[in-house]
Structures are given as structure tokens and as C-alpha cells.
Amino acid sequence: MQMGKCKNITRLLSDALDRPLTTGEWVAIRLHLPTCSGCRNYRKQIRLLREAARTMSGISAPGGMNGED
Ligand SMILES: [Zn+2]
């Protein structure tokens, strides 16, 4: 376990959804993920959350299912 490192990596993984990461940040992630199932799971979870958010916004988008009024 690398507790301090994991906190940093999970922060970077969630930051990556909002802003471009620097090369150094990606390197830190790519070095860490193969060694840490906890952070791999975290990445999987935030990806699923983002997919779900996209699906939800797709459903409510115009041109989809109308006539609910
Ligand atoms: Zn980790």
C-alpha cells in the first residue's frame, strides 16, 4: 500500500476529467496503476460515472423522446 501516493493518483485521475494533465502527471499515473488495484478500480469507477452522466444527458437531449408533456 502507498497511501500518500494513492491520494495523489486518485486526485489526478479525477482532475483528468476536467483538465489536461501534464506529461509528468500522466507518467505518475502510468507508473502507479499497474502496481495498485485500488487506483485501477477508482479509474474504472469514475469512467463508469462519466459514461452514466453522458447517457443521462443523451436521454434528455432534444430530438430524443418527446411528448412527455
Ligand atoms: Zn494507488
N, CA, C, O and the ligand as a Tripos MOL2 file, in Angstrom:
@<TRIPOS>MOLECULE
protein
  277   275    70     0     0
PROTEIN
NO_CHARGES

@<TRIPOS>ATOM
      1 N           0.8380   -1.2060    0.0000 N.3       1 MET1
      2 CA          0.0000    0.0000    0.0000 C.3       1 MET1
      3 C           0.8700    1.2520    0.0000 C.2       1 MET1
      4 O           1.8880    1.3110    0.6900 O.2       1 MET1
      5 N           0.4650    2.2430   -0.7720 N.am      2 GLN2
      6 CA          1.1810    3.5150   -0.8390 C.3       2 GLN2
      7 C           0.1540    4.6230   -0.6330 C.2       2 GLN2
      8 O          -0.2970    5.2590   -1.5850 O.2       2 GLN2
      9 N          -0.1990    4.8350    0.6100 N.am      3 MET3
     10 CA         -1.3720    5.6670    0.8960 C.3       3 MET3
     11 C          -1.2480    7.0920    0.3490 C.2       3 MET3
     12 O          -2.1520    7.5800   -0.3280 O.2       3 MET3
     13 N          -0.1310    7.7530    0.6420 N.am      4 GLY4
     14 CA          0.0240    9.1180    0.1710 C.3       4 GLY4
     15 C          -0.0210    9.1900   -1.3470 C.2       4 GLY4
     16 O          -0.6360   10.0870   -1.9250 O.2       4 GLY4
     17 N           0.6360    8.2360   -1.9770 N.am      5 LYS5
     18 CA          0.6750    8.1760   -3.4290 C.3       5 LYS5
     19 C          -0.7300    7.9990   -4.0020 C.2       5 LYS5
     20 O          -1.1050    8.6720   -4.9620 O.2       5 LYS5
     21 N          -1.4990    7.0950   -3.4110 N.am      6 CYS6
     22 CA         -2.8380    6.8180   -3.9220 C.3       6 CYS6
     23 C          -3.7200    8.0590   -3.8700 C.2       6 CYS6
     24 O          -4.5030    8.3080   -4.7860 O.2       6 CYS6
     25 N          -3.5920    8.8250   -2.8110 N.am      7 LYS7
     26 CA         -4.3930   10.0360   -2.6890 C.3       7 LYS7
     27 C          -4.0790   10.9790   -3.8510 C.2       7 LYS7
     28 O          -4.9670   11.5870   -4.4470 O.2       7 LYS7
     29 N          -2.7860   11.0770   -4.1480 N.am      8 ASN8
     30 CA         -2.3500   11.9250   -5.2530 C.3       8 ASN8
     31 C          -2.8610   11.3850   -6.5980 C.2       8 ASN8
     32 O          -3.3400   12.1480   -7.4360 O.2       8 ASN8
     33 N          -2.7560   10.0830   -6.7920 N.am      9 ILE9
     34 CA         -3.1330    9.4780   -8.0760 C.3       9 ILE9
     35 C          -4.6380    9.5830   -8.3130 C.2       9 ILE9
     36 O          -5.0700    9.9050   -9.4190 O.2       9 ILE9
     37 N          -5.4310    9.3160   -7.2870 N.am     10 THR10
     38 CA         -6.8770    9.4030   -7.4780 C.3      10 THR10
     39 C          -7.2900   10.8450   -7.7630 C.2      10 THR10
     40 O          -8.2150   11.0960   -8.5360 O.2      10 THR10
     41 N          -6.6000   11.7780   -7.1370 N.am     11 ARG11
     42 CA         -6.8740   13.1890   -7.4350 C.3      11 ARG11
     43 C          -6.5750   13.4810   -8.9030 C.2      11 ARG11
     44 O          -7.3620   14.1380   -9.5850 O.2      11 ARG11
     45 N          -5.4430   12.9920   -9.3820 N.am     12 LEU12
     46 CA         -5.0860   13.2270  -10.7820 C.3      12 LEU12
     47 C          -6.0850   12.5760  -11.7210 C.2      12 LEU12
     48 O          -6.4410   13.1520  -12.7490 O.2      12 LEU12
     49 N          -6.5390   11.3750  -11.3730 N.am     13 LEU13
     50 CA         -7.4940   10.6780  -12.2340 C.3      13 LEU13
     51 C          -8.7860   11.4670  -12.3590 C.2      13 LEU13
     52 O          -9.3710   11.5360  -13.4400 O.2      13 LEU13
     53 N          -9.2340   12.0630  -11.2640 N.am     14 SER14
     54 CA        -10.4610   12.8370  -11.3440 C.3      14 SER14
     55 C         -10.2000   14.1940  -11.9950 C.2      14 SER14
     56 O         -11.0700   14.7180  -12.6920 O.2      14 SER14
     57 N          -9.0240   14.7680  -11.7800 N.am     15 ASP15
     58 CA         -8.6680   16.0050  -12.4690 C.3      15 ASP15
     59 C          -8.6450   15.8100  -13.9860 C.2      15 ASP15
     60 O          -8.9810   16.7170  -14.7470 O.2      15 ASP15
     61 N          -8.2440   14.6150  -14.4060 N.am     16 ALA16
     62 CA         -8.1080   14.3450  -15.8380 C.3      16 ALA16
     63 C          -9.4330   14.4830  -16.5810 C.2      16 ALA16
     64 O          -9.4520   14.6730  -17.7970 O.2      16 ALA16
     65 N         -10.5450   14.3870  -15.8430 N.am     17 LEU17
     66 CA        -11.8510   14.5610  -16.4770 C.3      17 LEU17
     67 C         -12.1310   16.0330  -16.7560 C.2      17 LEU17
     68 O         -12.9430   16.3610  -17.6200 O.2      17 LEU17
     69 N         -11.4730   16.9010  -16.0400 N.am     18 ASP18
     70 CA        -11.7750   18.3370  -16.1100 C.3      18 ASP18
     71 C         -10.7000   19.1670  -16.8020 C.2      18 ASP18
     72 O         -10.9800   20.2460  -17.3240 O.2      18 ASP18
     73 N          -9.4740   18.6590  -16.8030 N.am     19 ARG19
     74 CA         -8.3880   19.4490  -17.3860 C.3      19 ARG19
     75 C          -7.3420   18.5080  -17.9590 C.2      19 ARG19
     76 O          -7.2290   17.3640  -17.5180 O.2      19 ARG19
     77 N          -6.5680   18.9800  -18.9460 N.am     20 PRO20
     78 CA         -5.4750   18.1560  -19.4590 C.3      20 PRO20
     79 C          -4.3830   17.9950  -18.4150 C.2      20 PRO20
     80 O          -3.9920   18.9640  -17.7630 O.2      20 PRO20
     81 N          -3.8960   16.7830  -18.2570 N.am     21 LEU21
     82 CA         -2.8060   16.5500  -17.3160 C.3      21 LEU21
     83 C          -1.4660   16.8250  -17.9960 C.2      21 LEU21
     84 O          -1.3390   16.7400  -19.2170 O.2      21 LEU21
     85 N          -0.4920   17.1500  -17.1910 N.am     22 THR22
     86 CA          0.8560   17.3140  -17.7280 C.3      22 THR22
     87 C           1.4760   15.9490  -17.9850 C.2      22 THR22
     88 O           1.0000   14.9330  -17.4790 O.2      22 THR22
     89 N           2.5400   15.9370  -18.7750 N.am     23 THR23
     90 CA          3.2390   14.6820  -19.0480 C.3      23 THR23
     91 C           3.6940   14.0200  -17.7550 C.2      23 THR23
     92 O           3.5800   12.8040  -17.5970 O.2      23 THR23
     93 N           4.2090   14.8210  -16.8370 N.am     24 GLY24
     94 CA          4.6810   14.2720  -15.5720 C.3      24 GLY24
     95 C           3.5580   13.6220  -14.7770 C.2      24 GLY24
     96 O           3.7570   12.5970  -14.1240 O.2      24 GLY24
     97 N           2.3820   14.2240  -14.8370 N.am     25 GLU25
     98 CA          1.2420   13.6560  -14.1220 C.3      25 GLU25
     99 C           0.8110   12.3320  -14.7300 C.2      25 GLU25
    100 O           0.5160   11.3790  -14.0080 O.2      25 GLU25
    101 N           0.7730   12.2700  -16.0750 N.am     26 TRP26
    102 CA          0.4290   11.0020  -16.7280 C.3      26 TRP26
    103 C           1.4470    9.9180  -16.4090 C.2      26 TRP26
    104 O           1.0920    8.7600  -16.1870 O.2      26 TRP26
    105 N           2.7090   10.3050  -16.3900 N.am     27 VAL27
    106 CA          3.7590    9.3270  -16.0730 C.3      27 VAL27
    107 C           3.5380    8.7660  -14.6770 C.2      27 VAL27
    108 O           3.6470    7.5580  -14.4640 O.2      27 VAL27
    109 N           3.2220    9.6530  -13.7100 N.am     28 ALA28
    110 CA          2.9790    9.1870  -12.3440 C.3      28 ALA28
    111 C           1.8320    8.1850  -12.3130 C.2      28 ALA28
    112 O           1.9010    7.1700  -11.6200 O.2      28 ALA28
    113 N           0.7690    8.4810  -13.0750 N.am     29 ILE29
    114 CA         -0.3830    7.5710  -13.1220 C.3      29 ILE29
    115 C           0.0120    6.2470  -13.7710 C.2      29 ILE29
    116 O          -0.2990    5.1740  -13.2550 O.2      29 ILE29
    117 N           0.6910    6.3380  -14.8920 N.am     30 ARG30
    118 CA          1.0140    5.1180  -15.6490 C.3      30 ARG30
    119 C           1.9970    4.2280  -14.8950 C.2      30 ARG30
    120 O           1.9920    3.0090  -15.0610 O.2      30 ARG30
    121 N           2.8300    4.8380  -14.0750 N.am     31 LEU31
    122 CA          3.7430    4.0300  -13.2640 C.3      31 LEU31
    123 C           3.0120    3.4070  -12.0860 C.2      31 LEU31
    124 O           3.3580    2.3150  -11.6370 O.2      31 LEU31
    125 N           2.0130    4.0970  -11.5950 N.am     32 HIS32
    126 CA          1.3620    3.6540  -10.3710 C.3      32 HIS32
    127 C           0.2730    2.6180  -10.6220 C.2      32 HIS32
    128 O           0.1620    1.6460   -9.8740 O.2      32 HIS32
    129 N          -0.5370    2.8140  -11.6690 N.am     33 LEU33
    130 CA         -1.7020    1.9510  -11.8650 C.3      33 LEU33
    131 C          -1.3870    0.4610  -11.9330 C.2      33 LEU33
    132 O          -2.1150   -0.3350  -11.3380 O.2      33 LEU33
    133 N          -0.3230    0.0500  -12.6400 N.am     34 PRO34
    134 CA         -0.0440   -1.3930  -12.7060 C.3      34 PRO34
    135 C           0.2710   -2.0040  -11.3440 C.2      34 PRO34
    136 O           0.1790   -3.2190  -11.1680 O.2      34 PRO34
    137 N           0.6400   -1.1620  -10.3860 N.am     35 THR35
    138 CA          1.0360   -1.6740   -9.0760 C.3      35 THR35
    139 C          -0.0940   -1.5860   -8.0540 C.2      35 THR35
    140 O           0.0740   -2.0230   -6.9160 O.2      35 THR35
    141 N          -1.2350   -1.0300   -8.4380 N.am     36 CYS36
    142 CA         -2.2240   -0.6990   -7.4330 C.3      36 CYS36
    143 C          -3.6430   -0.9780   -7.9240 C.2      36 CYS36
    144 O          -4.1780   -0.2240   -8.7360 O.2      36 CYS36
    145 N          -4.2520   -2.0530   -7.4360 N.am     37 SER37
    146 CA         -5.6030   -2.3900   -7.8660 C.3      37 SER37
    147 C          -6.6130   -1.3760   -7.3520 C.2      37 SER37
    148 O          -7.6490   -1.1560   -7.9800 O.2      37 SER37
    149 N          -6.3190   -0.7580   -6.2170 N.am     38 GLY38
    150 CA         -7.2350    0.2440   -5.6720 C.3      38 GLY38
    151 C          -7.4330    1.4130   -6.6250 C.2      38 GLY38
    152 O          -8.5580    1.8510   -6.8640 O.2      38 GLY38
    153 N          -6.3210    1.9150   -7.1680 N.am     39 CYS39
    154 CA         -6.4150    3.0450   -8.0890 C.3      39 CYS39
    155 C          -6.9720    2.6130   -9.4440 C.2      39 CYS39
    156 O          -7.6410    3.3960  -10.1180 O.2      39 CYS39
    157 N          -6.6990    1.3700   -9.8450 N.am     40 ARG40
    158 CA         -7.3140    0.8790  -11.0920 C.3      40 ARG40
    159 C          -8.8270    0.8290  -10.9270 C.2      40 ARG40
    160 O          -9.5610    1.2100  -11.8390 O.2      40 ARG40
    161 N          -9.2940    0.3700   -9.7880 N.am     41 ASN41
    162 CA        -10.7360    0.3330   -9.5380 C.3      41 ASN41
    163 C         -11.3190    1.7340   -9.5230 C.2      41 ASN41
    164 O         -12.4070    1.9680  -10.0470 O.2      41 ASN41
    165 N         -10.6010    2.6510   -8.9280 N.am     42 TYR42
    166 CA        -11.0680    4.0430   -8.8790 C.3      42 TYR42
    167 C         -11.2310    4.5900  -10.2880 C.2      42 TYR42
    168 O         -12.2320    5.2340  -10.6040 O.2      42 TYR42
    169 N         -10.2330    4.3270  -11.1350 N.am     43 ARG43
    170 CA        -10.3110    4.8210  -12.5090 C.3      43 ARG43
    171 C         -11.5220    4.2220  -13.2220 C.2      43 ARG43
    172 O         -12.2330    4.9150  -13.9490 O.2      43 ARG43
    173 N         -11.7470    2.9100  -13.0010 N.am     44 LYS44
    174 CA        -12.8840    2.2440  -13.6270 C.3      44 LYS44
    175 C         -14.1920    2.8940  -13.1840 C.2      44 LYS44
    176 O         -15.1000    3.1120  -13.9850 O.2      44 LYS44
    177 N         -14.2640    3.1980  -11.8840 N.am     45 GLN45
    178 CA        -15.4950    3.7820  -11.3370 C.3      45 GLN45
    179 C         -15.7760    5.1600  -11.9150 C.2      45 GLN45
    180 O         -16.9110    5.4460  -12.2960 O.2      45 GLN45
    181 N         -14.7640    6.0200  -11.9880 N.am     46 ILE46
    182 CA        -15.0410    7.3640  -12.4970 C.3      46 ILE46
    183 C         -15.3500    7.3220  -13.9860 C.2      46 ILE46
    184 O         -16.0730    8.1760  -14.5000 O.2      46 ILE46
    185 N         -14.7950    6.3140  -14.6860 N.am     47 ARG47
    186 CA        -15.1570    6.1630  -16.0960 C.3      47 ARG47
    187 C         -16.6260    5.7840  -16.2300 C.2      47 ARG47
    188 O         -17.3450    6.3240  -17.0700 O.2      47 ARG47
    189 N         -17.0620    4.8460  -15.3870 N.am     48 LEU48
    190 CA        -18.4630    4.4230  -15.4280 C.3      48 LEU48
    191 C         -19.3810    5.5880  -15.1020 C.2      48 LEU48
    192 O         -20.4230    5.7670  -15.7330 O.2      48 LEU48
    193 N         -18.9840    6.3860  -14.1050 N.am     49 LEU49
    194 CA        -19.7940    7.5380  -13.7250 C.3      49 LEU49
    195 C         -19.9200    8.5140  -14.8880 C.2      49 LEU49
    196 O         -20.9880    9.0700  -15.1430 O.2      49 LEU49
    197 N         -18.8120    8.7060  -15.5830 N.am     50 ARG50
    198 CA        -18.8510    9.6460  -16.7040 C.3      50 ARG50
    199 C         -19.7240    9.0970  -17.8260 C.2      50 ARG50
    200 O         -20.4860    9.8420  -18.4430 O.2      50 ARG50
    201 N         -19.6140    7.7830  -18.0950 N.am     51 GLU51
    202 CA        -20.4680    7.1530  -19.0950 C.3      51 GLU51
    203 C         -21.9330    7.3370  -18.7300 C.2      51 GLU51
    204 O         -22.7610    7.6770  -19.5760 O.2      51 GLU51
    205 N         -22.2410    7.1090  -17.4580 N.am     52 ALA52
    206 CA        -23.6240    7.2180  -16.9950 C.3      52 ALA52
    207 C         -24.1290    8.6420  -17.1750 C.2      52 ALA52
    208 O         -25.2640    8.8550  -17.6010 O.2      52 ALA52
    209 N         -23.2910    9.6080  -16.8530 N.am     53 ALA53
    210 CA        -23.6870   11.0070  -16.9880 C.3      53 ALA53
    211 C         -23.9640   11.3340  -18.4460 C.2      53 ALA53
    212 O         -24.9040   12.0640  -18.7610 O.2      53 ALA53
    213 N         -23.1390   10.7870  -19.3340 N.am     54 ARG54
    214 CA        -23.3170   11.0540  -20.7560 C.3      54 ARG54
    215 C         -24.6280   10.4270  -21.2450 C.2      54 ARG54
    216 O         -25.3630   11.0380  -22.0200 O.2      54 ARG54
    217 N         -24.9080    9.2170  -20.7910 N.am     55 THR55
    218 CA        -26.1310    8.5330  -21.1840 C.3      55 THR55
    219 C         -27.3540    9.3070  -20.7090 C.2      55 THR55
    220 O         -28.3260    9.4660  -21.4480 O.2      55 THR55
    221 N         -27.2960    9.7850  -19.4760 N.am     56 MET56
    222 CA        -28.4140   10.5370  -18.9170 C.3      56 MET56
    223 C         -28.6720   11.7970  -19.7380 C.2      56 MET56
    224 O         -29.8210   12.0990  -20.0610 O.2      56 MET56
    225 N         -27.6170   12.5320  -20.0770 N.am     57 SER57
    226 CA        -27.8040   13.7690  -20.8250 C.3      57 SER57
    227 C         -28.2840   13.4550  -22.2380 C.2      57 SER57
    228 O         -28.9930   14.2540  -22.8490 O.2      57 SER57
    229 N         -27.8960   12.2830  -22.7580 N.am     58 GLY58
    230 CA        -28.3820   11.8660  -24.0700 C.3      58 GLY58
    231 C         -29.8780   11.6370  -24.0570 C.2      58 GLY58
    232 O         -30.5770   11.9920  -25.0060 O.2      58 GLY58
    233 N         -30.3690   11.0450  -22.9800 N.am     59 ILE59
    234 CA        -31.7980   10.7490  -22.8670 C.3      59 ILE59
    235 C         -32.6270   12.0310  -22.8440 C.2      59 ILE59
    236 O         -33.6990   12.0980  -23.4450 O.2      59 ILE59
    237 N         -32.1190   13.0510  -22.1420 N.am     60 SER60
    238 CA        -32.8940   14.2790  -22.0050 C.3      60 SER60
    239 C         -32.6230   15.2670  -23.1350 C.2      60 SER60
    240 O         -33.1820   16.3640  -23.1500 O.2      60 SER60
    241 N         -31.7670   14.8810  -24.0790 N.am     61 ALA61
    242 CA        -31.4390   15.7910  -25.1690 C.3      61 ALA61
    243 C         -32.6220   15.9490  -26.1180 C.2      61 ALA61
    244 O         -33.4250   15.0290  -26.2740 O.2      61 ALA61
    245 N         -32.7280   17.1120  -26.7500 N.am     62 PRO62
    246 CA        -33.8100   17.3130  -27.7320 C.3      62 PRO62
    247 C         -33.6210   16.3910  -28.9260 C.2      62 PRO62
    248 O         -32.4930   16.0560  -29.2870 O.2      62 PRO62
    249 N         -34.7180   15.9840  -29.5320 N.am     63 GLY63
    250 CA        -34.6470   15.0630  -30.6550 C.3      63 GLY63
    251 C         -34.7670   13.6240  -30.2020 C.2      63 GLY63
    252 O         -34.8660   12.7220  -31.0350 O.2      63 GLY63
    253 N         -34.7610   13.3910  -28.9100 N.am     64 GLY64
    254 CA        -34.9400   12.0540  -28.3670 C.3      64 GLY64
    255 C         -36.4180   11.7750  -28.1560 C.2      64 GLY64
    256 O         -37.2320   11.9320  -29.0670 O.2      64 GLY64
    257 N         -36.7450   11.3670  -26.9670 N.am     65 MET65
    258 CA        -38.1320   11.0380  -26.6570 C.3      65 MET65
    259 C         -38.8760   12.2970  -26.2020 C.2      65 MET65
    260 O         -38.6450   12.8050  -25.1040 O.2      65 MET65
    261 N         -39.7490   12.7790  -27.0390 N.am     66 ASN66
    262 CA        -40.5640   13.9300  -26.6750 C.3      66 ASN66
    263 C         -41.9940   13.4710  -26.4150 C.2      66 ASN66
    264 O         -42.2890   12.2770  -26.4510 O.2      66 ASN66
    265 N         -42.8700   14.4190  -26.1580 N.am     67 GLY67
    266 CA        -44.2710   14.0860  -25.9680 C.3      67 GLY67
    267 C         -44.5920   13.7240  -24.5470 C.2      67 GLY67
    268 O         -45.6450   13.1490  -24.2710 O.2      67 GLY67
    269 N         -43.7080   14.0500  -23.6480 N.am     68 GLU68
    270 CA        -43.9590   13.7420  -22.2500 C.3      68 GLU68
    271 C         -44.9220   14.7520  -21.6330 C.2      68 GLU68
    272 O         -45.5070   14.4940  -20.5810 O.2      68 GLU68
    273 N         -45.0880   15.9150  -22.2960 N.am     69 ASP69
    274 CA        -45.9840   16.9300  -21.7460 C.3      69 ASP69
    275 C         -47.4230   16.5650  -22.0430 C.2      69 ASP69
    276 O         -48.3370   17.2960  -21.6620 O.2      69 ASP69
    277 ZN         -2.9130    3.5020   -5.6530 Zn       70 ZN70
@<TRIPOS>BOND
     1     1     2 1
     2     2     3 1
     3     3     4 2
     4     3     5 am
     5     5     6 1
     6     6     7 1
     7     7     8 2
     8     7     9 am
     9     9    10 1
    10    10    11 1
    11    11    12 2
    12    11    13 am
    13    13    14 1
    14    14    15 1
    15    15    16 2
    16    15    17 am
    17    17    18 1
    18    18    19 1
    19    19    20 2
    20    19    21 am
    21    21    22 1
    22    22    23 1
    23    23    24 2
    24    23    25 am
    25    25    26 1
    26    26    27 1
    27    27    28 2
    28    27    29 am
    29    29    30 1
    30    30    31 1
    31    31    32 2
    32    31    33 am
    33    33    34 1
    34    34    35 1
    35    35    36 2
    36    35    37 am
    37    37    38 1
    38    38    39 1
    39    39    40 2
    40    39    41 am
    41    41    42 1
    42    42    43 1
    43    43    44 2
    44    43    45 am
    45    45    46 1
    46    46    47 1
    47    47    48 2
    48    47    49 am
    49    49    50 1
    50    50    51 1
    51    51    52 2
    52    51    53 am
    53    53    54 1
    54    54    55 1
    55    55    56 2
    56    55    57 am
    57    57    58 1
    58    58    59 1
    59    59    60 2
    60    59    61 am
    61    61    62 1
    62    62    63 1
    63    63    64 2
    64    63    65 am
    65    65    66 1
    66    66    67 1
    67    67    68 2
    68    67    69 am
    69    69    70 1
    70    70    71 1
    71    71    72 2
    72    71    73 am
    73    73    74 1
    74    74    75 1
    75    75    76 2
    76    75    77 am
    77    77    78 1
    78    78    79 1
    79    79    80 2
    80    79    81 am
    81    81    82 1
    82    82    83 1
    83    83    84 2
    84    83    85 am
    85    85    86 1
    86    86    87 1
    87    87    88 2
    88    87    89 am
    89    89    90 1
    90    90    91 1
    91    91    92 2
    92    91    93 am
    93    93    94 1
    94    94    95 1
    95    95    96 2
    96    95    97 am
    97    97    98 1
    98    98    99 1
    99    99   100 2
   100    99   101 am
   101   101   102 1
   102   102   103 1
   103   103   104 2
   104   103   105 am
   105   105   106 1
   106   106   107 1
   107   107   108 2
   108   107   109 am
   109   109   110 1
   110   110   111 1
   111   111   112 2
   112   111   113 am
   113   113   114 1
   114   114   115 1
   115   115   116 2
   116   115   117 am
   117   117   118 1
   118   118   119 1
   119   119   120 2
   120   119   121 am
   121   121   122 1
   122   122   123 1
   123   123   124 2
   124   123   125 am
   125   125   126 1
   126   126   127 1
   127   127   128 2
   128   127   129 am
   129   129   130 1
   130   130   131 1
   131   131   132 2
   132   131   133 am
   133   133   134 1
   134   134   135 1
   135   135   136 2
   136   135   137 am
   137   137   138 1
   138   138   139 1
   139   139   140 2
   140   139   141 am
   141   141   142 1
   142   142   143 1
   143   143   144 2
   144   143   145 am
   145   145   146 1
   146   146   147 1
   147   147   148 2
   148   147   149 am
   149   149   150 1
   150   150   151 1
   151   151   152 2
   152   151   153 am
   153   153   154 1
   154   154   155 1
   155   155   156 2
   156   155   157 am
   157   157   158 1
   158   158   159 1
   159   159   160 2
   160   159   161 am
   161   161   162 1
   162   162   163 1
   163   163   164 2
   164   163   165 am
   165   165   166 1
   166   166   167 1
   167   167   168 2
   168   167   169 am
   169   169   170 1
   170   170   171 1
   171   171   172 2
   172   171   173 am
   173   173   174 1
   174   174   175 1
   175   175   176 2
   176   175   177 am
   177   177   178 1
   178   178   179 1
   179   179   180 2
   180   179   181 am
   181   181   182 1
   182   182   183 1
   183   183   184 2
   184   183   185 am
   185   185   186 1
   186   186   187 1
   187   187   188 2
   188   187   189 am
   189   189   190 1
   190   190   191 1
   191   191   192 2
   192   191   193 am
   193   193   194 1
   194   194   195 1
   195   195   196 2
   196   195   197 am
   197   197   198 1
   198   198   199 1
   199   199   200 2
   200   199   201 am
   201   201   202 1
   202   202   203 1
   203   203   204 2
   204   203   205 am
   205   205   206 1
   206   206   207 1
   207   207   208 2
   208   207   209 am
   209   209   210 1
   210   210   211 1
   211   211   212 2
   212   211   213 am
   213   213   214 1
   214   214   215 1
   215   215   216 2
   216   215   217 am
   217   217   218 1
   218   218   219 1
   219   219   220 2
   220   219   221 am
   221   221   222 1
   222   222   223 1
   223   223   224 2
   224   223   225 am
   225   225   226 1
   226   226   227 1
   227   227   228 2
   228   227   229 am
   229   229   230 1
   230   230   231 1
   231   231   232 2
   232   231   233 am
   233   233   234 1
   234   234   235 1
   235   235   236 2
   236   235   237 am
   237   237   238 1
   238   238   239 1
   239   239   240 2
   240   239   241 am
   241   241   242 1
   242   242   243 1
   243   243   244 2
   244   243   245 am
   245   245   246 1
   246   246   247 1
   247   247   248 2
   248   247   249 am
   249   249   250 1
   250   250   251 1
   251   251   252 2
   252   251   253 am
   253   253   254 1
   254   254   255 1
   255   255   256 2
   256   255   257 am
   257   257   258 1
   258   258   259 1
   259   259   260 2
   260   259   261 am
   261   261   262 1
   262   262   263 1
   263   263   264 2
   264   263   265 am
   265   265   266 1
   266   266   267 1
   267   267   268 2
   268   267   269 am
   269   269   270 1
   270   270   271 1
   271   271   272 2
   272   271   273 am
   273   273   274 1
   274   274   275 1
   275   275   276 2
@<TRIPOS>SUBSTRUCTURE
     1 MET1         2 RESIDUE 1 A MET
     2 GLN2         6 RESIDUE 1 A GLN
     3 MET3        10 RESIDUE 1 A MET
     4 GLY4        14 RESIDUE 1 A GLY
     5 LYS5        18 RESIDUE 1 A LYS
     6 CYS6        22 RESIDUE 1 A CYS
     7 LYS7        26 RESIDUE 1 A LYS
     8 ASN8        30 RESIDUE 1 A ASN
     9 ILE9        34 RESIDUE 1 A ILE
    10 THR10       38 RESIDUE 1 A THR
    11 ARG11       42 RESIDUE 1 A ARG
    12 LEU12       46 RESIDUE 1 A LEU
    13 LEU13       50 RESIDUE 1 A LEU
    14 SER14       54 RESIDUE 1 A SER
    15 ASP15       58 RESIDUE 1 A ASP
    16 ALA16       62 RESIDUE 1 A ALA
    17 LEU17       66 RESIDUE 1 A LEU
    18 ASP18       70 RESIDUE 1 A ASP
    19 ARG19       74 RESIDUE 1 A ARG
    20 PRO20       78 RESIDUE 1 A PRO
    21 LEU21       82 RESIDUE 1 A LEU
    22 THR22       86 RESIDUE 1 A THR
    23 THR23       90 RESIDUE 1 A THR
    24 GLY24       94 RESIDUE 1 A GLY
    25 GLU25       98 RESIDUE 1 A GLU
    26 TRP26      102 RESIDUE 1 A TRP
    27 VAL27      106 RESIDUE 1 A VAL
    28 ALA28      110 RESIDUE 1 A ALA
    29 ILE29      114 RESIDUE 1 A ILE
    30 ARG30      118 RESIDUE 1 A ARG
    31 LEU31      122 RESIDUE 1 A LEU
    32 HIS32      126 RESIDUE 1 A HIS
    33 LEU33      130 RESIDUE 1 A LEU
    34 PRO34      134 RESIDUE 1 A PRO
    35 THR35      138 RESIDUE 1 A THR
    36 CYS36      142 RESIDUE 1 A CYS
    37 SER37      146 RESIDUE 1 A SER
    38 GLY38      150 RESIDUE 1 A GLY
    39 CYS39      154 RESIDUE 1 A CYS
    40 ARG40      158 RESIDUE 1 A ARG
    41 ASN41      162 RESIDUE 1 A ASN
    42 TYR42      166 RESIDUE 1 A TYR
    43 ARG43      170 RESIDUE 1 A ARG
    44 LYS44      174 RESIDUE 1 A LYS
    45 GLN45      178 RESIDUE 1 A GLN
    46 ILE46      182 RESIDUE 1 A ILE
    47 ARG47      186 RESIDUE 1 A ARG
    48 LEU48      190 RESIDUE 1 A LEU
    49 LEU49      194 RESIDUE 1 A LEU
    50 ARG50      198 RESIDUE 1 A ARG
    51 GLU51      202 RESIDUE 1 A GLU
    52 ALA52      206 RESIDUE 1 A ALA
    53 ALA53      210 RESIDUE 1 A ALA
    54 ARG54      214 RESIDUE 1 A ARG
    55 THR55      218 RESIDUE 1 A THR
    56 MET56      222 RESIDUE 1 A MET
    57 SER57      226 RESIDUE 1 A SER
    58 GLY58      230 RESIDUE 1 A GLY
    59 ILE59      234 RESIDUE 1 A ILE
    60 SER60      238 RESIDUE 1 A SER
    61 ALA61      242 RESIDUE 1 A ALA
    62 PRO62      246 RESIDUE 1 A PRO
    63 GLY63      250 RESIDUE 1 A GLY
    64 GLY64      254 RESIDUE 1 A GLY
    65 MET65      258 RESIDUE 1 A MET
    66 ASN66      262 RESIDUE 1 A ASN
    67 GLY67      266 RESIDUE 1 A GLY
    68 GLU68      270 RESIDUE 1 A GLU
    69 ASP69      274 RESIDUE 1 A ASP
    70 ZN70       277 GROUP 0 **** ****
